[in-house]
Amino acid sequence: MTATAQGAEPPISLIWDGTALEAPARATIGELSISQGCPTTGEEAPVAAVLDGRLVSLDHVLYEGAEVRPVHAREPVGREVYRRSLNVVLQAALRDVFPGVRLVVGQSQGGGYYHDWEGDPGITDETVRSLEQAMVKIVEEDLPIELVRVGEREALRLFRSRGMRDRVLLLNTWWHESVRLVRLGDYYDIRHGPVAPNTGRLPFFSLRTLRDGLLLRFPGVGHKGSPRGEPKVVAPLFDVFRETKEWNRILGIETVGGLNAACLSGEVDGIIHVAEGLHEQKVVHIAEDLCRSGSVKLALIAGPSSSGKTTFSKRLSVQLRVLGVNPVSVSVDDYYVNREDTPLDRDGEYDFEAIEAVDLDLFNSHLENLTQGREVRVPRFHFASGKRVPEDQWVPMKLGEKDVLVVEGIHALNPRLSEIVSDEVKFNIYVSALTQLCLDDANRISTTDVRLLRRVVRDRLFRGYSVNQTLSKWPSVKRGEARNIFPFQDRADVMFNSTLVYELAVLKIFAQRYLLEVMHGEPEFLDAYRLLKFLDLFIGVSPDMVPRTSIIREFIGGSHFEY
């Protein structure tokens, strides 16, 4: 009698890390990884897997024909799993050691995630050491981080009984029939993505105080061991995060669940107007700072891709006019070299984030002539064709005695871009989308993802790029930003946070449709699937509710300003 006839299921065929093999029916990825020699603890243990283009936990059951590969913490997607898993360990340790304390995750700072510390006992070096020791103990005991699936009502009961109002708010608009939770000891949380199956796979981390909060630090890229020494924190950037958190407090919206509740109640319209008002108030203050010295002739506005630099520069120009200053605007984007002349990155692709993608000689020549009162003809760049328009279509420009030149572009704070002009007449502004909205107390929203979604929508609508093209270029964009933009952010005289608490609910209306254009099996499907799952948490907000002067209009269209 055959094995099948006796009741045993036949093995399944699949591809494991590029190699064809057979596995027992109903085996999990974790079980298969062990049979293939993968360790279950330490830095070489996989923390997740990619299964047919989707990032999944190792407890996922395999099936016939699957293509699967292990994911390690040294990979970008693996680092996110590692960090998410460590946050579970942190919250579980906190529940054991200081049950009266609430930790609220913030944004990336100093090689880790900053957390607000609320409750008794207050934060001290001693309390942080005690918490770190509790985390170390959990890792050394190699405890399981389990996946639990419960009904929606049971999940709501569980979180209500534990006073986790932020999770309750998020689940109030949950439309699935069940909720996937993670459990570590007595600690439960909503599963917002794959986590490591056991704590022994998370050996490296450290805790320390930072101002009045806690910093959970992660291993650096390419570095082994727990991070030590002083973290590098850009003080103005930290202050901008705190300012935005205060804006959210004013709005009464700190989590996605809170935003969804406002959408259901109809309060979101008022929130939009107040959020935009806070933006405008900040622009006014920056304009006043610029004018205060009386010697500024060149306002430089820099920031990473899709940070909203162009709209900010136009709104700043309006406020400068209110103060009696005449702004004359120039975009560095118009000084891009033709696409075929753009330098290549390490993958052989066009590196649009390299400063050499800008015609530096022409730009500095124009700056010199403009600041000397001479006329120039400013180029225009056509993104769809990747070329400058013909010279006979360039726009004449000349500065008057009381004019201020407003320059915006990703490289605006790089000294090479404006080396012809003295620093005494420059005013440096750094713009970025630094969201402080969180999924809940323990799960942050990546500021990079906010910019990526902005870019997906804008590129698809206005720049002739498919979603696949935008997603495939994003790793190169991030490498270019780390090399060419972020190192100069501390040169800023002031920083502006362009994020808006409601914007992801608007971007969802566009991005959800466009991300569906990415097909199964395409390399970009991994990111598209992840972003779709993320957007699923939001209630959409109609684009018609967005003011015509909003920075969001730069990405969805319909702006009062011309671009």
C-alpha positions in Angstrom: 0.0 0.0 0.0 1.3 3.4 -0.9 2.0 6.1 1.8 -0.9 8.2 0.4 -3.3 5.3 0.7 -2.3 4.8 4.3 -3.3 8.4 5.0 0.0 10.2 5.0 0.2 13.3 2.8 2.8 13.2 0.0 5.7 15.7 0.2 5.5 19.0 -1.7 7.9 20.3 -4.2 9.2 23.9 -3.8 12.2 26.2 -4.4 14.2 27.0 -1.4 16.7 29.8 -1.8 17.1 29.0 -5.5 17.3 25.2 -5.1 14.5 22.7 -5.9 13.7 20.3 -3.1 10.9 18.4 -1.4 9.4 19.2 2.1 6.8 17.4 4.3 3.3 18.5 3.7 2.1 21.3 6.1 5.7 22.1 7.1 6.4 25.7 8.1 9.2 27.8 6.7 10.9 27.7 10.0 10.9 24.0 10.1 12.3 23.8 6.6 15.0 26.4 7.5 16.2 24.2 10.4 16.3 21.1 8.1 18.4 23.2 5.7 20.9 24.0 8.4 19.8 27.5 9.4 20.5 28.4 13.1 17.6 29.3 15.4 19.5 31.8 17.5 22.1 34.5 17.0 22.9 36.9 14.3 22.9 34.3 11.5 19.4 33.0 12.2 16.8 34.2 9.7 14.1 36.5 11.0 11.5 36.1 8.3 11.2 34.9 4.7 10.0 36.0 1.2 7.4 33.6 0.0 6.2 34.1 -3.6 7.1 37.8 -3.4 5.5 38.5 0.0 7.4 39.0 3.2 6.1 36.5 5.8 6.9 35.1 9.2 8.7 31.9 9.6 5.6 30.2 11.0 3.9 30.4 7.6 2.9 27.0 6.2 4.5 26.0 2.9 2.5 24.8 -0.1 3.2 23.1 -3.4 5.2 25.1 -5.9 6.2 27.8 -3.4 9.3 29.9 -4.0 10.8 30.9 -0.7 14.1 32.3 0.6 15.2 33.2 4.2 15.5 36.8 5.2 18.3 37.9 7.6 18.6 41.0 9.7 21.5 42.3 7.6 19.0 42.9 4.7 16.9 46.1 4.5 13.6 44.1 4.8 15.2 42.0 7.5 16.2 45.0 9.5 12.6 46.2 9.7 11.5 42.7 11.0 14.4 42.8 13.5 13.4 46.2 14.8 9.7 45.4 14.9 10.5 42.2 16.9 12.7 44.2 19.3 9.9 46.6 20.0 7.8 43.6 21.0 10.5 42.5 23.4 10.7 46.1 24.8 7.0 46.4 25.4 6.9 42.9 27.0 9.8 43.8 29.3 8.2 47.1 30.2 5.0 45.3 31.2 7.0 43.0 33.5 9.3 45.6 35.1 7.3 48.9 35.0 3.6 48.2 34.4 2.7 51.8 35.3 4.8 53.2 32.5 3.6 53.9 28.9 6.1 54.0 26.1 5.0 55.7 22.9 7.2 55.1 19.9 8.5 58.1 17.9 10.8 58.3 15.0 14.3 57.3 14.0 17.0 59.1 16.0 20.6 58.2 16.7 20.5 54.8 15.2 17.3 53.7 16.9 13.7 54.5 17.7 12.9 57.3 20.2 10.1 56.6 22.7 8.3 59.0 25.0 8.3 57.8 28.6 5.0 58.5 30.5 4.1 57.4 34.0 5.8 56.3 37.2 8.6 55.6 37.9 10.1 58.5 35.9 12.8 57.8 33.5 16.4 57.7 34.8 19.6 56.0 33.8 18.8 53.4 36.5 15.3 52.6 35.3 16.5 52.3 31.8 19.3 49.9 32.9 16.7 47.8 34.7 14.5 47.7 31.5 17.5 46.8 29.4 18.4 43.9 31.8 14.9 42.6 31.5 15.1 42.6 27.7 18.5 40.8 27.8 16.9 38.2 30.1 14.0 37.7 27.6 16.5 37.2 24.7 18.7 34.8 26.7 15.7 32.7 27.6 14.9 32.4 23.9 11.2 32.7 24.4 8.7 32.1 21.5 7.1 35.1 19.8 3.8 33.5 18.9 1.2 34.3 16.2 -2.3 34.2 17.6 -5.4 34.6 15.5 -8.6 35.7 17.3 -11.9 37.1 16.4 -12.4 40.9 16.2 -14.6 41.0 19.3 -12.1 38.9 21.3 -9.2 41.2 20.2 -11.2 44.3 21.3 -12.0 42.7 24.7 -8.4 41.8 25.2 -7.1 45.3 24.5 -9.8 47.1 26.4 -9.1 44.9 29.5 -5.4 46.0 29.3 -6.2 49.7 28.8 -4.7 49.8 25.3 -7.0 52.4 23.9 -4.8 53.1 20.8 -5.2 49.5 19.7 -9.0 49.6 20.3 -9.3 52.7 18.1 -7.4 51.0 15.3 -9.6 47.9 15.5 -12.8 49.9 15.6 -12.6 50.2 11.8 -11.2 46.7 11.3 -13.2 44.9 8.6 -11.5 41.5 8.6 -13.3 38.6 10.4 -10.2 37.9 12.5 -7.2 39.7 13.9 -3.6 38.4 13.9 -1.8 39.1 17.2 1.7 38.5 18.5 2.2 37.2 22.0 5.4 37.3 24.0 4.7 35.9 27.5 1.7 37.9 28.8 2.1 40.7 26.3 -0.2 40.9 23.3 -0.1 43.3 20.3 -1.5 43.6 16.9 0.7 42.0 14.3 1.6 44.8 11.8 4.1 42.6 9.9 6.3 39.6 10.3 8.3 39.2 13.5 11.0 36.8 14.5 9.7 33.5 15.9 11.8 33.5 19.0 13.7 36.1 21.0 17.1 34.3 20.7 17.3 35.7 17.1 17.5 39.3 18.5 20.9 39.4 20.3 22.0 42.9 19.6 20.4 46.1 20.9 20.9 48.7 23.7 18.8 51.2 25.6 19.7 54.7 26.8 18.0 57.9 27.9 17.7 60.7 25.3 16.5 64.0 26.7 13.3 63.1 28.5 12.7 59.8 26.6 14.1 56.4 25.8 16.2 55.4 22.8 16.0 51.8 21.6 19.2 51.4 19.5 19.8 48.8 16.8 22.9 47.3 15.2 24.3 49.5 12.5 24.4 48.4 8.9 27.4 46.1 8.5 28.2 46.2 12.2 28.0 43.3 14.6 27.3 43.6 18.3 25.1 45.9 20.4 25.5 49.6 19.7 27.5 51.5 22.3 28.8 55.0 22.7 27.1 58.3 22.1 24.4 58.3 19.4 24.6 60.9 16.7 21.5 63.0 17.1 20.8 66.1 14.9 19.4 68.5 17.5 17.3 70.6 15.0 15.8 67.4 13.6 14.9 66.2 17.0 13.3 69.5 17.8 11.2 69.3 14.6 9.9 65.9 15.7 8.9 67.3 19.1 7.2 70.3 17.4 5.2 68.0 15.2 4.2 65.8 18.1 2.9 69.0 19.8 0.9 69.7 16.6 -0.6 66.3 16.8 -1.6 66.9 20.4 -3.3 70.1 19.4 -5.2 68.3 16.7 -6.0 65.4 19.1 -4.7 62.9 16.5 -1.7 60.7 17.5 -2.5 57.4 15.9 -4.1 56.0 12.7 -7.1 54.8 14.9 -7.6 58.4 16.1 -7.5 59.7 12.5 -10.0 57.0 11.4 -12.3 58.0 14.2 -12.2 61.6 13.1 -13.1 60.5 9.6 -16.1 58.6 10.8 -17.3 61.4 13.0 -16.9 64.1 10.3 -14.3 66.0 12.4 -11.6 65.4 9.8 -12.7 68.5 7.9 -11.8 70.7 10.9 -8.6 68.8 11.5 -7.5 69.4 7.9 -8.0 73.2 8.3 -6.1 73.3 11.6 -3.3 71.1 10.3 -2.9 73.4 7.3 -3.1 76.4 9.6 -0.2 75.1 11.7 1.8 74.6 8.5 1.1 78.2 7.4 2.0 79.6 10.8 5.4 77.8 10.6 6.0 79.2 7.1 5.2 82.7 8.4 7.8 82.3 11.2 10.4 81.1 8.8 9.8 84.1 6.5 10.1 86.4 9.5 13.4 84.8 10.5 14.7 85.2 6.9 13.9 88.8 6.8 15.1 89.7 10.3 18.8 90.0 9.4 18.2 92.2 6.4 21.3 90.8 4.6 19.9 87.7 3.0 20.0 87.6 -0.8 19.8 83.8 -1.3 17.3 81.5 0.4 18.3 77.8 -0.2 15.6 75.2 0.3 16.8 71.6 0.4 15.4 68.2 1.4 15.0 64.6 0.2 12.8 63.4 -2.7 9.1 64.1 -2.3 9.5 66.3 0.7 7.4 69.1 -0.7 10.2 71.6 -1.3 8.5 73.1 -4.4 5.2 74.0 -2.7 7.0 75.1 0.5 9.1 77.5 -1.6 6.0 78.9 -3.2 4.2 79.4 0.1 7.4 81.0 1.6 7.4 83.4 -1.4 3.9 84.5 -0.6 4.8 85.3 3.0 8.0 87.1 1.9 5.8 89.3 -0.3 3.6 90.0 2.7 6.7 91.2 4.5 7.7 93.5 1.7 10.4 91.2 0.1 10.3 90.3 -3.5 11.2 86.6 -4.0 12.5 85.3 -7.3 12.3 81.5 -7.5 14.7 79.0 -9.2 14.4 75.2 -9.1 17.6 73.2 -9.1 15.6 70.5 -10.9 15.7 72.7 -14.0 19.5 72.5 -14.0 19.6 68.7 -14.4 21.8 67.5 -17.2 20.1 65.6 -20.0 19.3 62.1 -19.0 21.9 60.5 -21.1 24.5 62.6 -19.4 23.4 61.7 -15.9 26.0 59.8 -13.8 25.3 56.1 -13.1 25.0 54.5 -9.6 26.6 51.2 -8.6 23.9 49.3 -10.3 24.5 51.0 -13.6 21.3 53.0 -13.3 20.9 56.8 -13.6 21.8 58.4 -10.3 19.4 61.4 -10.1 20.4 62.0 -6.5 24.1 62.6 -7.3 25.0 66.3 -7.3 26.8 65.6 -10.6 23.4 65.2 -12.1 23.1 68.9 -11.8 25.0 71.2 -14.2 27.1 72.9 -11.4 29.1 75.1 -13.7 25.9 76.6 -15.3 24.2 77.0 -12.0 27.1 78.7 -10.3 27.6 80.9 -13.3 23.9 82.0 -13.1 24.2 82.6 -9.4 27.2 84.8 -9.9 25.5 86.8 -12.7 22.2 87.2 -10.8 23.8 88.4 -7.6 25.8 90.9 -9.6 22.6 92.3 -11.1 23.1 90.7 -14.6 20.4 89.0 -16.6 20.5 85.2 -17.2 18.3 82.8 -19.1 17.1 80.1 -16.8 16.6 76.6 -18.3 13.6 74.4 -18.0 13.8 70.6 -17.6 11.1 68.3 -19.1 10.9 65.2 -16.9 8.9 63.0 -19.2 11.5 63.4 -22.0 14.5 63.6 -19.7 15.8 66.7 -21.5 16.0 70.4 -21.1 13.8 72.4 -23.4 15.5 74.2 -26.2 17.5 77.3 -25.2 15.2 79.7 -27.1 12.5 78.6 -24.5 14.6 79.4 -21.5 13.2 82.1 -19.2 15.1 85.5 -18.8 15.7 86.5 -15.1 17.3 89.5 -13.4 17.4 90.4 -9.7 16.4 93.8 -8.5 18.1 95.5 -5.6 15.5 94.3 -3.1 14.9 90.9 -4.6 15.8 87.6 -2.8 16.6 84.6 -4.9 14.7 81.5 -3.6 16.4 78.3 -4.7 14.9 74.8 -4.0 16.3 71.4 -4.7 17.7 68.3 -3.1 21.2 69.6 -3.2 20.5 73.2 -2.1 22.5 72.9 1.2 25.5 71.3 -0.5 28.2 74.0 -0.5 29.3 73.0 -4.0 25.9 74.1 -5.4 26.4 77.8 -4.3 30.1 78.1 -3.6 30.2 81.3 -5.6 28.0 83.1 -3.0 29.2 84.1 0.5 27.6 82.3 3.4 26.7 85.7 5.0 24.0 86.3 2.5 22.5 82.8 2.6 19.5 81.5 4.6 19.4 77.7 4.7 16.1 75.8 5.0 15.7 72.0 5.3 12.4 70.5 4.4 11.3 66.9 5.0 8.2 64.8 5.6 8.8 63.6 9.2 5.5 62.1 10.3 4.8 61.7 14.0 1.5 59.8 13.3 1.9 56.2 14.6 -0.1 53.0 14.0 -0.3 52.7 17.8 1.9 53.3 20.8 4.4 50.5 19.8 4.3 50.7 16.0 5.6 53.6 14.1 5.0 54.8 10.5 8.2 55.1 8.5 8.8 58.6 7.3 10.5 57.1 4.2 7.2 55.3 3.3 5.3 58.6 3.5 7.7 60.1 0.9 7.6 56.9 -1.2 3.8 57.0 -1.4 4.0 60.7 -2.3 6.4 59.9 -5.1 4.4 56.9 -6.4 1.4 59.1 -6.8 3.2 62.1 -8.3 5.4 60.0 -10.7 2.4 58.1 -11.9 0.2 61.2 -12.4 2.7 63.7 -13.7 6.1 62.4 -14.6 5.4 59.5 -16.9 6.8 56.8 -14.6 5.1 53.5 -13.8 4.8 52.4 -10.2 7.3 49.6 -11.0 9.8 52.2 -12.1 9.3 54.3 -9.0 9.6 51.4 -6.6 12.6 49.9 -8.4 14.5 53.2 -8.2 13.7 53.9 -4.5 16.7 52.0 -3.1 19.0 54.0 -5.3 17.2 57.2 -4.2 17.7 56.3 -0.6 21.4 55.6 -1.1 21.7 58.9 -2.9 20.0 60.8 -0.1 22.2 59.2 2.5 25.3 60.3 0.5 24.3 63.6 -0.9 21.5 65.2 1.2 21.3 64.0 4.8 25.0 64.9 5.6 24.1 68.6 4.9 20.9 68.9 6.9 22.8 70.2 10.0 23.7 73.3 7.9 20.1 74.4 8.0 19.2 77.6 9.8 15.7 76.3 10.2 13.8 73.0 9.4 10.2 72.6 8.1 8.3 69.4 8.6 6.0 69.1 5.5 4.0 66.1 6.7 0.3 66.5 7.4 -1.5 64.3 9.9 -4.2 63.4 7.4 -2.2 63.0 4.2 -1.9 59.2 4.1 -5.7 59.0 4.1 -5.7 61.1 0.9 -2.8 59.4 -0.7 -4.5 56.1 -0.2 -7.2 57.1 -2.7 -4.6 57.3 -5.5 -1.8 54.9 -4.3 -4.0 51.9 -3.6 -5.2 51.9 -7.2 -1.7 52.5 -8.7 0.0 49.8 -6.5 -2.4 47.2 -7.9 -0.7 47.7 -11.3 2.3 45.8 -10.0 1.9 42.2 -10.9 2.7 39.0 -9.0 6.2 37.8 -9.8 7.6 41.2 -10.6 10.6 42.3 -8.4 8.6 45.4 -7.1 5.7 43.2 -5.8 7.3 42.8 -2.4 7.1 46.6 -1.7 3.8 47.1 -3.4 2.2 44.3 -1.4 3.6 45.8 1.9 2.4 49.3 1.1 -1.1 48.0 0.2 -1.4 46.2 3.5 -0.3 49.4 5.2 -2.8 51.6 3.4 -5.6 49.1 4.3 -5.5 50.5 7.8 -6.7 53.9 6.8 -10.1 55.3 6.0 -9.8 57.3 2.8 -10.3 61.0 2.7 -11.6 62.7 -0.5 -9.0 64.7 -2.3 -11.7 67.4 -2.7 -11.2 68.2 1.0 -7.5 69.2 0.5 -7.0 73.0 0.3 -5.6 74.3 -3.0 -2.4 75.6 -1.3 -1.7 72.4 0.5 1.7 70.7 0.1 -0.3 67.5 -0.7 -1.4 69.1 -3.9 2.1 68.9 -5.2 1.6 65.2 -5.5 -2.1 64.7 -6.3 -2.6 67.7 -8.5 -5.2 70.6 -8.4 -2.8 73.0 -6.7 -3.3 76.8 -6.7 0.4 77.0 -7.6 1.9 76.3 -11.0 4.7 73.8 -11.1 
